[in-house]
């Protein structure tokens, strides 16, 4: 029986987006599609292999009266609409094939190509390819009745073909005349053709049932198709610079296939919208500015080393990423936020920042990330703060010992920097430093950044963010949710300077924050229950199609996860954690207040408008750590000000006394 408070998703027919939002093809896909037989081929194979999807089943919690029962009765927004995937098992197999092709063929080829053709030449070739595609954009503007767009494309083509030397340069963009990038897929959508089914083609990558005729027509109106080898050259040129990002994306995501399908769906199917910039940003929009925190040198990830340490409690090896200074230097450990991977932009940003200022640096994945869960979690169900922090502490100690053996006398001091939940774990680890029975590493400095004080309050705030659309008119809710998601893809596509305010309302920003964290939770639950199934979920997790299970899992909020999974697991497996009330109390940093007050090695960073902190939490932080050990900033929301140079300078200043003199 379906949960009565959860509204079922019905895939309504909506207009679709502009091709300018093809974020997926820039980062994660296996290339733009030029395929004449995609749909027939895949449908035929699906029939031959008998691909079917398991039905989604949901538990009825309406009669539940145990701990946290009130959270199971709260109404939530209906499921976020997603593209149908009728041949998911087949599609997943083809995605694995394409991934092997990327690593085995395109990766080495792109390295040679990059060596032969320098970056400026590759950029010029990309501009030439875009200029050649002018007829495609022109006719699609005309077919959609966008006469202004057709005129703009014509002016662009004339300027770039003449002054820009056949399009090798782009004087039109410097003059403020941007391309529309319309294709036949958008024109078909404009006239009501829905692409309702997702397909993965060998060699060519993801698409929908609308893309096959659209891509054929795109080629017909693209002069490059009539130049031998031009299409292949332009594709290699387009993808070669994204190869490193593609590999990082694949290894840092629990299920790259589902993530790619979801982003493809949003980028390709939802309607085109324009960004409207305001003058002010809400607290939640400031939080989303965390997207601007990334490493500065595009070659920095290639300078990093990877290795593994054996975790005795699990018998598995935990990967970590590190970079060492040539001379003796302090070592900074970086803990990402909730669900974060060691290769995330934020982790790499702080590793780069630290290394640039004379530190060696190392990062591991967060305790709620699949990589840590599968290798280093002593509990099959993560989410209980003290246990997760201890598991993290054990992993950090083992990595420190490994580095000491590999690089003797190269580590002069140690520091632990944690973001959000990573900062919470850093404080848990700091509080355990005075335990005389513990032989684990004691750090010379702890730098928690925007740590929550109460995990329960933090989870409640994330759930409220996800349900922000409940404030919107019900008849417009689905459309407005889609608009908000499309806006983030546009922002991620580089259509915003970091100095400009984000074009998002407070409720849009809240929903996007909640949606991102809800997806993290979905992957964490699937990973956890695949490891040890508690019987809470009713949908089969073992089949080749994951979408039905994800649909059930996506129903669970953070607080529901805590009471439906975390509490029962620890009640069953740990004698020292019997009641939900005890677990709630121990998940609040206040129970460590006496120990934390005695610490002088903490340099805590917070913002006055961090939505994960209640007023009482913020006052408690100031009282316990004092002005001397607290750096508080007026704005930034939650982690939203870390790209600002003055914030980064303050963080480095809090560590600078660990650097060797001179």
N, C-alpha and C positions, 0 to 999 in steps of 0.2 A: 504494500500500500504506500502511496506517495505521501510525503510529509505535507500536512495541510497548510503550513505556513509558507511553503516554497512554491512559487508560481512556476508553472512549466513554460519552457521556451517554445514558442511557435515561430518557425522561420518565416517571418513576414517578408514580402517583397518590397525592397527599397531601391532607390537610385544608387548608383555606384560612383566610386571615386575617380579622380584624375590619375592618369599614369604618372604624374609628377610625384605621386606618393609611393613609388615602387622601392620602398626601403629594403624590402627583402632581396630584390635582385642586386642591390648594391653590396649586401653583406653576407647573406646566408645561402643564397640559392646556387644552383649549378648552371646559371646562365639564363639569359632570355631565351624564349622558346621560338624556334622556327620549325614547326612540326605540321606536316600535312595529314598525318594519320594517327595523331595521339588518341583521340577519343575512341575510334573504332578499335584500335589495337588494344587499349587498356580494357575496354568493356568486354572484348572477346576473351582476353586472358582472365578477367574476373569471372566470366561465366565458366570457363574451362576449369579454373581452380576452385570454383564453388565458394568464393569469398562471401562470408556472411558476418554480420556483427552480432555480438552478444547483446541481449536486451539489458538495458539499464534498470537495476532494481534499487529501491530506496527503503530504508528502515522507517517505520512509523514511530515517531517519538512522542506522539500526542498523549500517551498514558504514562510517560516517564515521570517519576516523582523523586528521583535521586538528587545528588549534589549537582547544582547548576541547572536544575530543571527549567528555570525561568529563561535561560538563554536559548533553549530548544523551542520555545514557544514564540520567540520574537519573529515578526515578519521581516522578510528580506526581499531585495529586488529579485526579479526573475533572472534566470540564467542569461549570461551574456551570449548573444547570438554568435554562432560559429558555423562555418562552412560544413556541409555534409561530406562524409568520407566513406562512400559505400564500398570501396575496395581497399580498406586500410591495411589488411595483412599484405596484400600485393604491393601496395604503395610503399610500405615500410621496407620490403625486400628491395624494391627498386631504389629507395633512398640509400640503403646500405651499398648497393652497387655503385651509385653515383658518387658516394663518399669515397669509395675505393678508387674510382676513376680520378677524383679530384686529387687525392694524395699520391696516387701512383703515376699519373700522367701530367695533369695540369700544374701540380706543385713544382716538380723539377723543371718542366718546360717554362713556367713563369720565372723561375730563378735565372735561367739562361736568358730569357727575354729581357728581364730587368737589367741584367748585366750588359747586354748588347745595346739596349735603348734606355738612355737616362730618363729621369723623371720628367723634365720639361718637354722632351720629345714625345713621351707617352701622353702627356696632357694635351699637347698640340694635336696628336693623332686622334684623341678623344673628341676634341673640338671639331676636327674635320669630319668625323663620323656623324656628329650631331648636325652639322651644317648640311651634309648630304641628305639627311632625312627630312629636309624641309618640305618636300611634296606631301609626305605622309601627314605632317602636322597641319599643313595648309588645308588639305581636303577635309580633314576631320573637324577643323574649326568651321569650315563652310557647311559640312553636313549637320553640325550642331547649331547652325545659325549664329555663330560667334564671329560676326564680321569684324569687330574690333580686334579679336585675336588673330584672324586671318591677315589683317592689315599689319599687325605687329610682327607676325612671322615673316611677312614679305619684306618689311623694312630690315628686320634682322638679317635675312638671307642676303639682301643687296649689300648691306654694310659689311658683313663678315666675308662675303665672297670677293668683294673689291678691296676695301681697306684692310680686311683681315686675311688677305691672300688665301682665297679658296676656303676659308674657315679655320686655318691653322691658328688664328688669333680671334679674339672675341671682343671687338670694339663695341658691339651692340650692347652687351651686358654692362660694360663700363659706362655706357650712356643711359643705363637704366632700363633697357628693353630686354626683358627676360623671355625665354622660350616658354611655350604653353605645354609642350611635351604630350600632346594628345595623340592617341592611337585609336584603332578601330574597336578595341575592347571597350573603351570609354564611350565611343559612339553607339555601339550596340546597347550598352547600359543606358545611355541617354534615351534610347527608344524602347526601353523596357525589357531587354533581354537579360534575365538573371543567370549568372553563373553559379549554379547551386551545388555542384559537385566538385570535389578536389581530386586531382589526379597527379601522380608522379610519373614522369616519362623517363626511360633510360636515356642517358647522355644529356637530356635537355632540361630536366628539373621540374618544378611544380607549376601547375596551371589549373584552370577550371574548364568546364565544358563550353564556355564561351570563347576561350582563348584561341582554339584551333583555327576557325575561320578568320578570326581577327588577326592572328599573326601572319597568316597567309596573305591577307590583304595589306598588312603593314609592309611585307616584303615587296609586294607588287608595286607599291608606291614609294619604295626606297631605292634610289639609283645604285646604292652599294650592292644590291642583289644581282646586278647585271655586270659587275666587275669581278672577274675570277679571283677568288681567294679573299675578297675584301670583307665579307661577312665574318669569316673565320678569324681574320686578323683583328678586326674591330672587337670581336668577342674576347679574344685573348688579351687585347690591350685593356679592355674594360675590367676584366676579372683579375688580372695579375696583381694589381695593387691591393686587392682585397683578400688575397690568399691567406696572409698571416691572421687577419681578422676572422676569416672563415674558420680556420683551425682553432683559434681561441674560442670562438663561439661554440663549436662542436664539443670541445672537451670540457667547457665550463657549464654546460646545460645538461640536466638530468635526461631530458627527452628532446633533443634538437628537432626531431621530426614534428612533434606536436607544436613546438614553439614556432617553427617555420610555417606550418599550416595556419596557425593562428594569425601571425603577422601578414602572411600572404592574403588571408581572408580580409583582414581589415584594410590593407593597402589597396586591394583590387576591387572589392565588392561594394564598399560603402561610398556614399555620395561625396562629390567634391564640395569642399567648403573653403571659404576665405578666412584668413587669420585677421582678427581685429585687435589691434594693440591699444591697451589703455595706458593710464599713467601710474596706477598703483597695483601692487601685488598683495594678495592675501597671505596669511601665514602659510597656508597649504601650497599656494603657488610658489612661495619662497622655498619650501621644502623640495619641490620638483626641480629647482635649480641645481640639485645634486647631479643632474645629468651632465652638467658642464665640468664636473670634476673628472679629469682623465690625465694620462701622462702626456707630456709635451713633445718628447722626441719620438717620432713614429718608429724608430729603430730600437727603442729601449726594450720592448719585450723580447727581442732577439738576443739581447745581451744577458738575459737571465738564465740560470741553471735550474734544473729540476732533479729531484731525487726523492727517495722514500725512506721511511723508518718503520720498523716492525713494531706493531702495537701488541704487547703481550696479552691484554685482555681479550682481544678479538682474533689474534693470529693473522691479521691482515696488515698490509703495508700502506701507510698513509703518505700520499704525495705532498711535497712542499716545494715552493719556489723561492730561490734566494739569489743574492748577488753580494759578493765580498769585495771589500777594498783591498788594494794590493799591499797596503801597510796595516799595522795594528790599528783597530778602530772599534768604537762601540757598535753593538749589534742591536738593531731595532726589529722587534717582532710586530707584525701587522695582523690584526684580527678584523675581518670584514663584518658588516652588519648582518641582520637576520637573513639566512639563506644564501649569503654571499659566497662567491667562489674566490679562491686565491688569485685567479686571473681576471677578476673584475676590474673595471676601469678605476674604481676608487682604491683598491688594493695596490694596483700598479702605480697609481698617482703618488701614493705615500711612499712606496718603495723608491720611486724615482726621486722624489723630493729629499728623502733621507740620504740616498746615495750621493746626490748632488752636493749635499752639505757635509759629506765626510763619514757617513755611517755605512756599515754593511746592513743588509736588510733581508728579512725572510717573511713569507706569508703562508698561512694555511687557510683552508676553507672554514666557514662558520659551522658550528655544531648542528645547525638545521639545514646544512647543505648535504646533498646526497653523497658527495665524496667523503666527507667526514663521517656521516652516519654509517656508511657501509664499511669503513675501515677502522674507526677510532671510537665509536660510541659504545660504551659498556651497556647501555640500555637500548633495546630495539626501538623504543619510542622516545624521541628527544622532546624537549620542551620544558623539563623541570630544571630550573636555573642552577641550583647547587651541583647536581650531577653533571650537567653539561659543562659547567665551568671546571669541575675536577677533571673530566675527560680531556678538556682543552689543555689544562695545566700539565697533565701527563704527556700529551703529545708535544707540547712546547719543550718540556724537560728532555725528552728523547731526542728531539731535533737539536737542541743546544749541545747535548753530549756528542752527537754525531759531528756537528760542526767543529767542536773543540778537538776531536780526534783528527778530522780532515785538515783543519787549519790551526795547528797548535800555535799558541801565543799570538793569535791574530784578533782575539776578542778581548777588548779592554774593559768593557762594561756592557750591561744589558738593559734594554728598555722594552716595555710592552705598550703598544698603541692599539686601542680598540675603538671601532666605530659602532655606535648604537648598541645593539645586543652584544657586539664584541667588546664595547666599553663596559657594559654591565658585567661580562665575564671577567674583564681585567680587574674590576673592583672586587669580585668574589675571590679571584686569585690573590690579590693584594691582601685581603683580609685573612687568607689562609697562610700568609707568609710567616706569621709568628707561631705557627703550630709546631711545637718541638718534635712531634712524631713524624713530621713530613720531611722527606729528603728531596722534594721537588725544587726546581729552580726558584730562587728569590731574585726578583728584578731590582735593579738600581733605580728605576723610574717607571711609573705607571701613568699613561696618558689616556684616560677615557674621554671620548668625544661624544657628547649628547647621549649619555647612557640613561636608560629608563631606571627609575627607582623601584617601581612596582611593575612586575611583569603582567599582573592581572589588569592594571590600569592601561598598560601599553596595548595588550590584546583587545581590550574593550574599545580603545580609540581606533585601532585598525579596523575593527568590525564596523564601527560607526562611519568611518570613511567610506568603506565599501558600499554602505547603504545610503550614502548621500543622495542618490537619485530618488529615494522615497519622497524627497521634498518636491520633486518635479511633478507636473501633471501626468497622470498615468497614461493618457493617450499619446503623450509625446515622449515618454520615458525612453523607449528603445532608440528612437531617433537621436535624442540628446546624448545618450550614452555613446552611440556610434560617433557622433560629432566630436565628443571629447577624446575618444581614442584616436581618431584620424588627426586631430590637432597634435597629439604627441608624436605621431609619425612624421608630420610635417616639421615639427621642431627638431626631431632627431635627424631629419634629412638636411640639416644645416640651413634652414630657412629663418634662423633667428640668431642675432648677435647676442652674446652673453650679457651685454650691457643694457639690452632692451627688456622691458617688463614682459612676462609671459602672458599671452593672450588667452588666459583661462579665468573663469569665474571661481569663486571660492568652492562652490559645490562641485564644479567640474574637477578642480584640483584634488579635492577630497576623494572623489570617486576613483580617480586615476591612481592615487596613492593606495587606496584600499584594494583596487583591482590587482596592482602589481604584487602586493603582499599576499593576496588570496591565491594567485597563481603559484607563488613560492610555497605556500602551505599545501596546495594540491600535489605538487611534486614531492614534498616531504612526506605526506601521508602515503602516497603510492610507494615510495621507496621503503618506508618503515613497514608497511603492511605486506609488502612483497618479501621482506626479511622475516617477519613474524606476524602472521595474521591473527589478530585478536578476535575475529568473528564479528566485528562491528559492521564491516562492509558486507553487502549482500551480492554485489556484482563480482563476477569472476575476474581475478587479477592476472591469471596465468596465460590467457589467450593472446594471440598475436595482435588483436585489436584492443587498444587501450582506451579509446574514446568513450565507450560505455562506462568503464570504471571511473574515468575522470569526471564524467557528468555526475555520478553519484558523489564522488569525493568533493567536488566543487561546492556542494551544498553546505559543507561544514565550515562554520566560522572558526576563528581562533579560540574563542571561549568554549564552543562546542567541542573542538578538538581536545582542549584541555580536560574537559569532564568526560568525554566519550572514549578517549584513547589514553591520555597521559595518566590520569588518576587511576583508572582500573589496572593499567599495566603495573604501576608501582605498588598498588595495593596487593597485587598478586605476586610480585617478584621480590619486594623489599619489605622486610619485617619492620624497619625503622620508619617507614612512611605509610601509615595506615589510613589516615583520614585526609580528605580533601582540604579541610581547614588547616591542618599542619602544613600541607604542601603550599597552600596560598601564603601562609605566614613566612615560610622559608624561602619563597620566591621573591620576597620584598627585602631590599637592602637594609631596611631599618633594623632587622634582627641582627645585623652585623655592626650596628652603630658604634658600640664601644671599641671594637677593633679598628674600625675605619678612622675614628677620631685620633687614634694614636699614631697613625701613619703620617710621615712627613715626606714620603716619596711620590705622592700623587699630585698630578697637575691636571685638574679636570677642566674641560671646555664645555660650555653650555650656552644656550641662547634664551633670551627672556620669553620668546614666543614659541618654544618647542612644544608642539601639541601632544607629545607623549608624556609630558610632565604636568601634573596638577599643580595648583598654586602651593599646596602643602609640600609636594615633592620638591619644587624649586626652593622653597624656604628651608627645607631640610638639608639640601645640598649646601646652601650657603652657611648654614649653622654648623654642619659637621666638618666641612673642609675649609671654611673661612676664606676671606678675600685673598690671603696670601697664596693659597693653593687652588684657587678657582679663577678661570678666565671666562667672564660672562659677556656676551655680546647682545646688543639690543634686538637685532633682526637676523633672519636666516632660517627660521622654522627649524625643522629637524634635518640636520646635515646639509642645509641648503646654502651655506656661506663658505664652504671649504675650498671653493675655487678662487676665492679672493686672496690676493697676495698678502694683505695685512694679517689675515687669519693664518695663512701658512707660515708667515714670518713668526707669529706668536707661538705656533706649535714648535717650530724649530728652536726658538728661544727657550722654550721650556725644557729642551733636551741638551742645549748647547754646552752646559757645564760638564757633560759626560765626555765631550770630545777631548782628545789629548791637547795639551797646551801647544799653541802655535799652529 
